Amino acid sequence: MNVFRILGDLSHLLAMILLLGKIWRSKSCAGISGKSQILFALVFTTRYLDLFTNFISIYNSVMKVVFLLCAYVTVYMIYGKFRKTFDIENDTFRLEFLLVPVIGLSFLENYSFTPLEILWTFSIYLESVAILPQLFMISKTGEAETITTHYLFFLGLYRLLYLANWIRRYQTENFYDQIAVVSGVVQTIFYCDFFYLYVTKVLKGKKLSLPMPI
């Protein structure tokens, strides 16, 4: 554990709380991609199966449970409690375009050909692209609510802080996880354009808009 890891976890948690708070206060999930949230729930489910087999620390276990609960509560709100406000017409990204290559890559590139290890690897690869349906939806609608952009900002910040965490761990522990680092870099790249727009528009009180998808 180091300060970058802790700040990364807190940024990730804050992003999820912001999203849940937005849905609960507005009684609406308009502008939120249910498909991205399903992917994130799948990420946590497949990554945290070791919750039942490998105890690391109370902090680690609590954070895993909290992330799982937040992910599934968010999915429930979108497809259950507030489903009438869900913008299904604009949440049209085809998940098979992500799931099929991610599943294939998980079997081809992993550290150990065992069920738990393959599922963990799958979760790492999937997380790197899970935000794409949300970004696609924003591009399709032309803009996003401020609270949604804050959610995306802290989600991207979490990934940047985790990259710093890995650099720090390499310096102090000589630890290097190629799969996690490469996937993290790919995920961060998807946020680069968003970070620029967030600083130049959202922080100045303007609405965020992304180019229309091809």
C-alpha positions as CSV (number, residue, x, y, z in Angstrom):
1,M,0.0,0.0,0.0
2,N,1.1,3.5,-0.8
3,V,-0.5,6.9,-1.0
4,F,-1.2,6.6,-4.7
5,R,-3.0,3.3,-4.2
6,I,-5.1,4.8,-1.4
7,L,-6.0,8.0,-3.3
8,G,-6.8,5.9,-6.3
9,D,-9.2,3.7,-4.4
10,L,-10.8,6.8,-2.9
11,S,-11.2,8.5,-6.3
12,H,-12.8,5.3,-7.6
13,L,-15.1,5.1,-4.7
14,L,-16.0,8.8,-5.0
15,A,-16.8,8.3,-8.7
16,M,-19.3,5.6,-7.9
17,I,-20.9,7.6,-5.0
18,L,-21.3,10.6,-7.3
19,L,-23.1,8.5,-9.9
20,L,-25.3,6.8,-7.3
21,G,-26.1,10.2,-5.7
22,K,-26.9,11.7,-9.1
23,I,-29.4,9.0,-9.9
24,W,-31.0,9.0,-6.4
25,R,-31.4,12.8,-6.1
26,S,-32.7,13.3,-9.6
27,K,-34.8,10.0,-9.7
28,S,-33.4,9.6,-13.2
29,C,-30.6,7.7,-14.9
30,A,-30.8,9.8,-18.1
31,G,-27.4,10.2,-19.8
32,I,-25.9,7.2,-18.0
33,S,-25.0,4.1,-20.0
34,G,-26.5,1.1,-18.5
35,K,-24.2,-1.1,-20.6
36,S,-21.1,0.5,-19.1
37,Q,-22.4,-0.2,-15.6
38,I,-23.2,-3.8,-16.5
39,L,-19.6,-4.2,-17.7
40,F,-18.2,-2.6,-14.5
41,A,-20.4,-5.0,-12.4
42,L,-19.0,-7.8,-14.4
43,V,-15.4,-6.5,-13.8
44,F,-15.9,-6.5,-10.1
45,T,-17.6,-9.8,-10.0
46,T,-14.9,-11.7,-11.9
47,R,-12.0,-9.9,-10.1
48,Y,-13.2,-10.3,-6.6
49,L,-14.0,-14.0,-6.6
50,D,-10.9,-14.3,-4.4
51,L,-12.8,-12.5,-1.7
52,F,-13.9,-16.0,-0.6
53,T,-10.5,-17.7,-0.9
54,N,-7.7,-15.1,-0.2
55,F,-7.7,-12.7,2.8
56,I,-5.3,-9.8,2.3
57,S,-6.5,-7.2,4.8
58,I,-9.7,-5.8,6.3
59,Y,-9.3,-2.7,4.1
60,N,-9.0,-4.8,1.0
61,S,-12.0,-7.0,1.8
62,V,-14.2,-4.0,2.7
63,M,-13.3,-2.1,-0.4
64,K,-14.2,-5.1,-2.6
65,V,-17.6,-5.5,-0.9
66,V,-18.3,-1.8,-1.2
67,F,-17.4,-1.7,-4.9
68,L,-19.6,-4.8,-5.6
69,L,-22.5,-3.3,-3.8
70,C,-22.2,0.1,-5.5
71,A,-21.9,-1.6,-8.9
72,Y,-25.0,-3.8,-8.5
73,V,-27.1,-1.0,-6.9
74,T,-26.3,1.2,-9.8
75,V,-27.4,-1.5,-12.3
76,Y,-30.6,-2.1,-10.3
77,M,-31.4,1.6,-10.3
78,I,-30.9,1.8,-14.1
79,Y,-32.7,-1.3,-15.1
80,G,-35.1,-1.6,-12.2
81,K,-36.2,1.3,-10.0
82,F,-35.7,4.1,-12.5
83,R,-35.9,2.1,-15.7
84,K,-38.5,4.5,-17.2
85,T,-35.9,7.3,-17.3
86,F,-33.2,5.1,-18.9
87,D,-32.3,6.5,-22.4
88,I,-32.1,3.1,-24.1
89,E,-32.3,4.6,-27.6
90,N,-28.9,6.2,-27.2
91,D,-27.3,3.4,-25.2
92,T,-26.6,1.4,-28.3
93,F,-23.0,0.3,-28.1
94,R,-22.7,-3.4,-29.0
95,L,-21.2,-5.2,-26.1
96,E,-20.1,-8.2,-28.1
97,F,-17.5,-5.9,-29.8
98,L,-15.8,-5.7,-26.4
99,L,-16.7,-9.0,-24.8
100,V,-15.6,-11.4,-27.6
101,P,-12.0,-10.0,-28.0
102,V,-11.6,-9.6,-24.2
103,I,-12.6,-13.2,-23.6
104,G,-10.3,-14.4,-26.3
105,L,-7.4,-12.4,-25.0
106,S,-8.0,-13.6,-21.5
107,F,-7.4,-17.2,-22.6
108,L,-4.4,-16.3,-24.7
109,E,-2.5,-13.9,-22.4
110,N,-2.6,-14.7,-18.7
111,Y,-0.3,-15.7,-15.9
112,S,-1.8,-19.1,-15.1
113,F,-4.3,-21.2,-17.0
114,T,-6.7,-21.6,-14.1
115,P,-10.3,-20.5,-13.8
116,L,-9.7,-17.8,-11.1
117,E,-6.6,-16.4,-12.9
118,I,-8.4,-16.3,-16.3
119,L,-11.4,-14.5,-14.7
120,W,-9.0,-12.1,-13.0
121,T,-7.3,-11.4,-16.3
122,F,-10.6,-11.0,-18.0
123,S,-11.6,-8.4,-15.4
124,I,-8.4,-6.4,-16.0
125,Y,-8.9,-6.4,-19.8
126,L,-12.6,-5.6,-19.6
127,E,-12.1,-2.7,-17.2
128,S,-9.8,-1.0,-19.7
129,V,-12.7,-0.7,-22.2
130,A,-15.8,-0.8,-20.0
131,I,-16.2,3.0,-20.2
132,L,-16.5,3.0,-24.0
133,P,-20.3,2.6,-24.1
134,Q,-20.6,5.7,-21.8
135,L,-18.3,7.8,-24.0
136,F,-20.1,6.5,-27.1
137,M,-23.4,7.6,-25.6
138,I,-22.1,11.1,-24.8
139,S,-20.8,11.4,-28.3
140,K,-24.2,10.3,-29.7
141,T,-26.3,12.6,-27.6
142,G,-23.8,15.5,-28.0
143,E,-23.4,16.5,-24.4
144,A,-23.4,15.3,-20.8
145,E,-24.7,16.6,-17.5
146,T,-22.1,18.1,-15.2
147,I,-22.4,15.5,-12.5
148,T,-21.8,12.7,-15.1
149,T,-18.6,14.4,-16.2
150,H,-17.5,14.7,-12.6
151,Y,-18.1,10.9,-12.4
152,L,-16.0,10.3,-15.5
153,F,-13.2,12.6,-14.2
154,F,-12.8,10.8,-10.9
155,L,-12.9,7.5,-12.7
156,G,-10.1,8.6,-15.0
157,L,-8.2,10.1,-12.0
158,Y,-8.4,6.7,-10.3
159,R,-6.6,5.1,-13.2
160,L,-3.9,7.8,-13.3
161,L,-3.3,7.3,-9.6
162,Y,-3.0,3.6,-10.1
163,L,-0.4,4.1,-12.8
164,A,1.5,6.2,-10.3
165,N,1.0,3.4,-7.7
166,W,2.6,0.8,-10.1
167,I,5.5,3.1,-10.8
168,R,6.0,3.5,-7.1
169,R,5.8,-0.2,-6.4
170,Y,8.3,-0.9,-9.2
171,Q,10.7,1.6,-7.5
172,T,10.3,0.3,-4.0
173,E,9.4,-3.4,-4.4
174,N,10.6,-4.2,-7.9
175,F,7.0,-5.3,-8.6
176,Y,5.7,-5.2,-12.2
177,D,2.4,-6.5,-13.4
178,Q,2.6,-6.3,-17.2
179,I,-1.1,-7.2,-17.8
180,A,-2.4,-4.6,-15.3
181,V,0.0,-1.9,-16.4
182,V,-0.6,-2.2,-20.1
183,S,-4.4,-2.4,-19.6
184,G,-4.2,0.6,-17.3
185,V,-2.3,2.6,-19.9
186,V,-4.9,1.7,-22.6
187,Q,-7.7,2.7,-20.3
188,T,-6.0,6.0,-19.5
189,I,-5.6,6.8,-23.2
190,F,-9.4,6.6,-23.6
191,Y,-9.7,9.4,-20.9
192,C,-7.1,11.8,-22.4
193,D,-9.4,13.7,-24.7
194,F,-12.1,13.8,-21.9
195,F,-9.6,15.2,-19.4
196,Y,-8.8,18.0,-21.8
197,L,-12.4,18.9,-22.4
198,Y,-13.1,18.6,-18.6
199,V,-10.5,21.2,-17.8
200,T,-11.3,23.6,-20.7
201,K,-15.1,23.3,-20.6
202,V,-16.6,21.8,-17.5
203,L,-14.5,23.6,-14.9
204,K,-15.4,26.8,-16.7
205,G,-19.1,26.1,-16.4
206,K,-19.7,24.9,-19.9
207,K,-21.4,21.6,-20.9
208,L,-19.2,18.8,-22.1
209,S,-19.7,17.6,-25.6
210,L,-17.7,15.0,-27.6
211,P,-17.5,14.5,-31.3
212,M,-20.2,12.5,-32.9
213,P,-19.1,8.8,-33.5
214,I,-18.3,7.8,-37.0
